[in-house]
Amino acid sequence: MKLLYSLVLFFSLFAGFTGTIDAQTTCNENFTVTTTSTPSTCQSNGTITVTLGGDITDIFNVQYGVSSQDGFLINPQESNVLTNIPPGTYEVTVRAFCRINSDYDVVKTISNVVVGGNYIVPTASFNATSSRKSYDICDTGIIALNVNNGSGTFTFTITSAPTGVPTGVITPTKSGTLYTFPGENYPSGNYEVQINDGCYTTVCAFELGQVTGFPAFTYSSYTGFRPTLVDNTCTTVYWYAGAVTTANADYYRYYQDGMYQVGAAPYNTTIPTNWTDWTAANLSSSRLLLDISPNNYINFYPGTTTTISVYTRLKGCDTGYSIINTYIKAPSMTNAVTLRTCEDYVYTIRPWTDYDGVFCYPLSVEVTKVSDGSVVFTNPSWSYNSSGIPVTLEYNVNYRVTMTGADSKVASTTTNQNRNLVFTTDILNCDTYQIRYYAPTYTTCWPVTVTITDESGNLVCTNTFSTTATQTSCELQYGVNYTVTMTYDTDPSFVYTVTKKLDSAFPTAYTMSLYSSTSYCYENYGYINVTRVGSGTYPAGTKVTITGPAGYTSQTVTTSSSSTSSISMGYTTLPPGEYTATIDHGCGTPITAVVTLNGAYSGNALDYTTENTCSGMKVTPTGLMTYQGSSTTTYYRLISGPTGYDKTVITPGGYFVFSAPGTYVLGIMVTNSATACAFKQVTIEYTAPPLALSGTETSAYVCTDDATGVIRLKAINGVAPYTYQLWNEENTAKVGVADIESSGAVNFMYGTSGATYTARIIDQCGNMFSQQITMARLKDARVVYTPNNNVCTDGSIELKCITLGETMYKWTGPNGFTSDSQSPTRPDADVSMSGWYKVTVMPEFCGDPMQDSVYINVYHPLIAGQVTAPQEICVRTLVQTPLNCTVTGGSGIYTYQWQISTDGTSTWSNITGANTVSYTPTVQIRSGIYYYRVLTTDICGTVESAPITVNVTPCYIPINPHIRGRADQ
């Protein structure tokens, strides 16, 4: 068959817009084509109506088809109303036969026909943040789902749930895209919920998790009790519970919801009758006030014997609780010297205010001399104040301080203070050393004189000072006995003497060890400790230098004082390998130490596996944390994710379920905390594409025998296998074919030409949608098309054939082109590839082959040719010939932009308004050489012309040329 082909482009930018095209006059085809569209309000129910106008008397058997760049296709059909189209931009093909010769036909392709609509199928996901897991001891769960897109009006139906939860339609509370189910008493377990918006049914399958145990208190023994410090409140006591942190997302949620209560009762008796809500509002400096009536503190003091139980329970749930069995520690005091004069000192008496000071107020306070029991101070009813009780006492005398609570509980301690010199760490040098000392704190008796004499009584040095700051002696010799004497100048009767001797003993060997904190989440991050072996003190100024393997930066530390402590080199990256430390005391031979380290904490093994499930994408983390090359405690958590992502911390073998599309970040940790930092992170993208029909592998046609109907369907996304059903056009009754279940494409051998049916597709999870399909008549259908009949040189020729089942396609074309592909591409096009491309295909299940063809035109290369010759003109004069350039090739539809330059090679500037094929430059008022060129552009690219030179000269004009000079007369 011979084809007469004319290409007409039609641009329709908005749904409902109507355009008109005039056809070329071949076969008396002087007719117009208009299109209108209606938007798609569901997944795929838009329409395009094609109308022919003008003179249509010479054409008949008109067929209409639709295709898109993303593979959507409606095979040619006789109806001019193309239906079941999703939102998008399409190419409409109209094919008509000529009455004057039925062997000829004309094909018109109309591009950029838009079907409007913004419908996106609904997606539902479990919102783990807004939901609340259920406790194991009581049903306390809350369920919240995120539902996005769709029509916005949804029907929720619980189709599967744990025992005790009724199934059926529910009405959630809506807040934006969040839908919270009614009630707060859902048990843990697996749920399936259908959400239908009238176009599409999506299923959200999820597991509502379970919570066990209770959050830990900041203190979990007698150290948790605190006194009220208020008179006559001995039936209440503070318990240092602390706030529940976000480290455990489940406990924190219940804490935020006010679901925890705390109470106390005598050990091994009934549960408390008085409970305090464990909430932020009830915390006073992290403490909860517990009512222990009718008991008071005296009932719970006995030694270390268990006397009291602290309970944690779930509000409204009496079937479970946690218990801490402990006691209230006997109270004591924290007294201290607050002033030292030359004659006596001030001793301030205070009870502890933490677990060591659970007194029943007011207190009776008494101070007596131990030697004779005489009372030096008494206060029979002291109410707590933070200043304490100052009492003036004598030096070097034993005193007893006694406190008695309002419940008769007694606490006592003794004190005996002096004003002797206090020594601290010596300074060691290679050949000498220096002692360091200071006067007792709060001393006000000044000045103080310290003298040092040697074994022969010779004065070595003396120091007089009036401050409690640390003093440093003169340099002393190792191995010599020295006498250190302290006197107060204002009190000559006081003399304090002590003997000092120090033998030189620097360390002779050192070792190295690794320290790494879990608080710094960097690969192989830590620091090296250099520690002496045996005894000895290293001197001030000891220099330690460590070198190591590639990736380690050498470190040096110089000590500022003498010490026996380890020398820490500071945090840095410590890759596996050998490390060498050089320790230089500043005297003698430096000491070396060598150690091989196998790295610090590492999370480099982090990886994951995925599995598509009805609940979403199941992500199982793999890889363990290591410490110095050996496996260690490992935890995983999601660092971030879409709204409502799961904040649970899991251990190896656990998994996360991604139900909402978005970007997730998975981290590996060594700490069981929802806020701990991760040593390594990986980003996981989850697109959650909805269940749909493949646009390239779905077709419906009647074979050329006009008897055999073939409906080919293939579902994508969702969870296979799929169930395929065929219903009538109204979607109210099944047609007479059995359902088909398959993970791939299926074929229904059913249908009549022009008939419309409804396909229902259901995946394994219950996601379901319906799609209307109309049967095409292959006997006169056009099966070949191309996105672009006109191709630029070096472009690609794209050939398309509609899906006709699993079969063979045979293409032929210019220059020996052949292909067995359904839709081949021929790259690097040139003019010799112009011509007819033909395909022969045997539709699956059809007995007769089909043939069709399409014409491709490849443009000649775009070339800029001859330009206007150079010109020389005077200033203020137009050029004699307009500037021009001959351009060939391309589509022939060009745009122009003239440019000017001062040197003809660089700094080309666009000339405003110079956009025509030829250009007459504006008059120049200054002489000089001007360069011009033109950029010519079409769909195949842009070419530059050669520069065109215009030389503008001054052209001087003679003045009074008729007057002759004197010499001429």
Buried (B, 14 or more C-beta within 10 A) or exposed (E): EEBBBBBBEBEBEEBEBEBEBEBEEBBBBBBBBBBBBBBBBBBBBBBBBBEBEBBBEBBEEBBBBBBBEEBBBBBBBBBBEBBBBBBBBBBBBBBBBBBEEEEBBBBBBBBBBBBBBEBEBBBBBBBBBBBBBBBBBBBBBBBBBBBBBBBEEBEBBBEBBBEEBEEEEBEBEEEEBBBBBEEBEBBBBEBBBBBBBEBBBBBBBBBBBBBEEBBBBBBEBBBBBBBBBEBEBBBBBBBBBBBBBBBBBBBBBBBEBBBBBBBBBBBEEEEBEBBBEBBEEBBEEBBBBBBBEEBBBBBBBEEEEBBBBBBBBBBEBEEBBBBBEBBBBBBBBBBBBEBBBBEBBBBBBBBBBBBBBBBBBBBBBBBBBEEEEEEBBEBEEBEBEEEBBEBEBEBEBEBBBBBBBBBEBEBEBEBEBEBBBBBEBBBBBBEBBBBBBBBBEBBEBBBBEBBBBBEEEEEBBEBEBEEBEEBEBEEBBBEEEBBBBBBBBEEEEBEBEBEBEBEBEBBEEBBBEBBBEBEBBBBBBBBBBBBBEEEBBBBBBBBBBBBBEEEBEEBEBEBEBBBEEBBBBEBBBBBBBEBBBBBBBBEEEEBEBEBEBBBBBBBBBBEBEEEBBBBBBBBBBEBBBBBBEEEEBBBBBBBEBBBBBBBBBBEBEEBBBBBBBBEBBBBBBBBBBBBBBBBBBBEBEBEBEBBBBBBBBBBBBBBBEEEBBBBBBBBBBBBBBBBBBBBEEEBEEBBEBEEBEBEEBBBBEBBEBEBBBBBBBBBBBBBBBBBBBBBBBBBBBBBBBBBBBBBBBEBEBBBBBBBBBEBEBBBBBBEEBEBEEBBBEBEEBBEEBBBBBBBBBBBBBBEEEBEBBBBBBBBBBBEBEEBBEEBEBBBEEEBEEEBBBEBEBBBEEBEBBBBBBEEBEEEBEEBEEBEEBBBEBEEBEEEEBBBBBBBBBBBBBBBEBEBBBBEBEEEEEEEEEEEEEEEEE
